Amino acid sequence: MRISDSQFTNTMLTGMAKSNTELSTLLQQMYTGEKITKPSDDPIATIKLMGLEKTQAEIGQYKTNSESVKSGYQLYETRIDSVVEGLQSTNELLLWGLNGTMSQEDRSGIVIELESLRESMVSTFNAKNSQGSYMFSGTATDQKPYTLKTDGTVIPNTEVNDSTRETAIGDGLAMQNNMTLEDVDANDIFEMLNTAIKELSEPTPDLSALRGAHDKSLASLYTASSAQAYAGSQINNIDRMIGTHTDTELFAAKLTDQLNALSYDEASLKLDNFVSALEATQKTFAQISSLSLFNQL
């Protein structure tokens, strides 16, 4: 079969154009450090990389959510710790107040301390988080739980609720991200403090009522301590979840590197072969193109 000059020229030019395209792709890979510069380079690997990218994005969001919930529980743990300390002090004061031989002056001193503890409790239960939301108000985060009147009366906000909120911290996994007044026995604490303050302010306290207040303070201390332990356990659970997310993130990154990271040793060798082959092809084409019948005369 005879090949015309135009056919030969077109074939050689097409081959060199293809080689130039492949060389350009290789140079782009070396510049970016990635084997896949466009989906057509490896469609199957591209689909896998898209899946890994989605996984990494989701894990990143889950880690952000987890850190946010953890920060919230650390704040709850701190606030509830002050409640526990306040109730421990209350128990000691009530045991002292149950001493029937105390003078009116001694009881007045206890009343002052209990009133101070009550004020501190109001401040704790009205605490806000870093976003300016009330921590113990359930889903009514813009509502202050209590108002303390000048006469010491504690007025609860009826808009506050005991509903919980959840945050996604994993695939199909959500964690409660708040604690409520019910979790820390807040209303019972104020009822107990009001009873104790009232009786100890009387010339002759009702010791039976004081013993009842003391029993309630012990019950509230148990509830608050349990809530504090719960907050600590949630922090530990989140730490484990964050560790799992980190391991998954590292695994996904390793797979991404395996699929897309360029080996510069292999690329350099391939580049040398490309350049050599292209130069040889161009030289051959130039020599053949310059031949004519006059060279044989």
C-alpha positions in Angstrom: 0.0 0.0 0.0 1.3 3.4 -1.0 1.3 6.2 1.5 1.1 9.7 0.2 3.2 12.5 1.6 0.2 14.2 3.0 -0.9 11.0 4.8 2.6 10.6 6.2 2.7 14.2 7.3 -0.7 14.0 9.0 0.1 10.8 10.8 3.4 12.2 12.1 1.8 15.5 13.2 -1.0 13.7 14.9 1.4 11.5 16.8 3.5 14.5 17.9 0.4 16.4 19.0 -0.6 13.5 21.1 2.8 13.2 22.6 2.8 17.0 23.4 -0.6 16.6 25.1 0.7 13.7 27.2 3.8 15.7 28.0 1.7 18.7 29.0 -0.4 16.5 31.2 2.7 15.1 32.9 4.1 18.6 33.5 0.8 19.7 35.0 0.8 16.6 37.3 4.4 17.4 38.4 3.4 21.0 39.1 0.3 20.1 41.2 1.7 16.9 42.7 -1.5 15.1 41.8 -1.9 12.3 39.3 -5.4 13.3 38.4 -5.7 16.8 36.9 -9.1 16.2 35.3 -11.7 13.5 35.6 -10.9 11.9 32.3 -7.4 11.1 33.6 -8.9 8.3 35.7 -12.7 8.3 35.9 -12.9 5.4 38.5 -10.3 7.0 40.7 -12.1 10.4 40.3 -15.3 8.9 41.6 -13.5 7.4 44.6 -11.8 10.7 45.3 -15.1 12.5 45.2 -16.5 10.0 47.8 -13.4 10.5 50.0 -13.7 14.2 49.7 -17.4 14.0 50.9 -16.4 11.8 53.7 -13.7 14.1 54.9 -16.0 17.1 54.7 -18.6 15.3 56.8 -16.0 14.2 59.3 -14.8 17.7 59.6 -18.3 18.9 60.4 -18.9 16.2 62.9 -15.6 17.1 64.6 -16.6 20.7 64.7 -20.0 19.8 66.2 -18.4 17.4 68.7 -16.0 20.1 69.9 -18.9 22.5 70.3 -20.9 20.0 72.4 -17.8 19.2 74.4 -17.2 22.8 75.2 -20.8 23.2 76.3 -20.6 20.2 78.6 -17.3 21.5 80.1 -19.2 24.7 80.9 -22.1 22.7 82.4 -19.6 20.7 84.5 -18.1 23.9 85.9 -21.5 25.5 86.6 -22.9 22.4 88.3 -19.7 22.1 90.4 -20.6 25.4 91.9 -24.1 24.1 92.6 -22.6 21.0 94.3 -20.3 23.1 96.5 -23.2 25.4 97.4 -25.4 22.5 98.5 -22.5 21.0 100.5 -22.3 24.3 102.3 -26.0 24.4 102.7 -26.0 20.9 104.4 -23.4 22.1 106.9 -25.3 25.2 107.7 -28.6 23.3 108.1 -27.0 20.8 110.4 -25.7 23.7 112.5 -29.2 25.3 112.4 -30.8 22.1 113.7 -28.9 22.7 117.0 -31.8 23.7 119.3 -29.5 25.6 121.6 -28.5 28.2 119.1 -29.1 31.8 119.8 -31.1 34.1 117.6 -27.9 35.9 116.6 -26.3 32.6 115.5 -29.3 31.8 113.4 -29.2 35.2 111.8 -25.6 34.5 110.7 -26.8 31.3 109.1 -29.7 33.1 107.4 -27.2 35.6 105.8 -25.1 32.8 104.4 -28.1 31.0 103.1 -29.4 34.1 101.4 -26.0 34.6 99.8 -26.1 31.0 98.6 -29.5 31.5 97.2 -28.3 34.6 95.3 -25.4 32.6 94.0 -27.7 29.8 92.8 -29.8 32.2 90.9 -26.7 33.5 89.2 -25.6 30.0 88.3 -28.9 28.9 86.9 -29.2 32.2 84.9 -25.7 31.6 83.3 -25.2 32.1 79.6 -22.9 30.3 77.2 -20.5 31.9 74.8 -23.3 32.5 72.2 -25.3 34.5 74.8 -27.9 31.7 75.3 -29.2 30.8 78.7 -27.8 27.4 79.5 -30.5 25.8 81.6 -33.6 27.2 79.8 -34.2 24.1 77.6 -35.2 25.2 74.1 -36.2 28.7 75.3 -32.6 29.8 75.2 -33.5 33.5 75.1 -35.4 33.3 78.4 -33.8 33.9 81.8 -34.8 31.1 84.2 -35.2 33.2 87.4 -35.6 36.7 88.7 -34.4 37.5 92.2 -36.5 40.2 93.9 -35.1 42.7 96.4 -36.9 40.9 99.2 -35.2 37.6 98.3 -38.1 36.1 96.5 -37.1 33.9 93.5 -39.5 34.1 90.6 -39.3 31.3 88.0 -39.9 32.1 84.4 -42.8 30.1 83.0 -41.5 30.4 79.5 -38.5 28.2 80.4 -38.9 24.4 79.7 -37.1 21.1 80.3 -36.8 20.2 76.6 -33.5 18.9 75.3 -31.6 19.7 72.1 -29.4 17.4 70.0 -26.4 17.8 67.7 -25.2 15.4 65.1 -21.7 14.2 66.0 -21.5 11.1 63.7 -23.2 9.3 60.9 -26.7 8.6 62.3 -25.5 9.6 65.8 -26.8 12.6 67.7 -26.0 13.7 71.2 -28.0 15.8 73.7 -26.2 19.1 73.9 -27.9 20.8 76.9 -28.9 20.3 80.5 -32.0 21.7 82.1 -33.2 23.0 85.5 -34.8 19.7 86.2 -31.4 17.9 85.8 -30.0 19.9 88.6 -33.1 20.0 90.9 -33.2 23.9 90.6 -36.8 24.5 91.7 -36.5 22.1 94.7 -33.2 23.8 95.7 -34.9 27.2 95.9 -37.9 25.7 97.8 -35.5 24.1 100.3 -33.6 27.4 100.7 -36.7 29.4 101.2 -38.0 27.0 103.9 -34.7 27.0 105.7 -34.3 30.8 105.6 -37.9 31.3 106.8 -37.6 29.0 109.7 -34.2 30.2 110.8 -35.5 33.7 110.8 -38.2 32.8 113.3 -37.7 33.3 117.0 -38.5 29.6 117.5 -37.7 27.6 114.4 -39.8 24.5 113.4 -37.0 21.9 113.7 -39.2 19.4 111.9 -39.4 21.8 108.9 -35.6 22.3 109.1 -35.0 18.6 109.1 -37.2 18.3 106.0 -35.2 21.0 104.4 -32.0 19.2 105.2 -33.3 16.0 103.7 -34.2 17.9 100.6 -30.8 19.4 100.4 -29.2 16.0 100.5 -31.5 14.8 97.8 -30.7 17.8 95.6 -27.0 17.3 96.3 -27.3 13.7 95.0 -29.2 14.9 91.9 -26.7 17.7 91.2 -23.7 15.4 91.7 -25.3 12.9 89.3 -25.7 15.7 86.8 -22.1 16.6 87.2 -21.0 13.0 86.6 -23.3 12.9 83.5 -21.6 16.0 82.1 -18.2 14.4 82.7 -19.2 11.1 81.0 -20.5 13.0 78.0 -17.2 14.8 77.7 -15.4 11.4 77.8 -17.8 10.0 75.2 -17.2 13.0 72.9 -13.4 12.6 73.3 -13.7 9.0 72.1 -15.9 10.0 69.2 -13.4 12.7 68.2 -10.6 10.1 68.3 -12.6 7.8 66.0 -13.3 10.7 63.6 -9.6 11.6 63.6 -8.6 8.0 62.8 -11.2 7.9 60.0 -9.9 11.3 58.7 -6.3 10.0 58.6 -7.4 6.8 56.8 -9.3 8.8 54.2 -6.3 11.1 53.7 -4.1 8.1 53.2 -6.4 6.6 50.6 -6.6 10.0 48.9 -2.8 10.0 48.7 -2.7 6.5 47.3 -5.2 7.4 44.6 -3.9 10.8 43.7 -0.4 11.5 45.0 2.2 11.7 42.3 5.4 9.7 42.6 8.1 12.2 41.4 10.6 9.5 40.8 8.3 7.7 38.4 7.2 11.0 36.9 10.8 12.2 36.3 11.7 9.0 34.5 8.5 9.2 32.4 9.4 12.8 31.6 12.9 11.9 30.4 11.4 9.1 28.2 8.8 11.5 26.8 11.3 14.2 25.9 13.7 11.7 24.4 11.0 10.0 22.3 9.5 13.4 21.2 12.9 14.7 20.2 13.7 11.6 18.2 10.3 11.7 16.5 10.7 15.4 15.6 14.2 14.8 14.2 13.1 11.8 12.1 10.1 13.7 10.8 12.4 16.6 9.8 14.8 14.4 8.0 12.2 12.4 6.1 10.3 15.6 5.2 13.4 17.0 3.6 13.9 14.0 1.3 13.1 14.3 -2.5 14.0 12.6 -5.7 16.7 15.1 -6.4 18.7 13.6 -3.5 19.1 10.5 -5.6 20.5 12.3 -8.7 
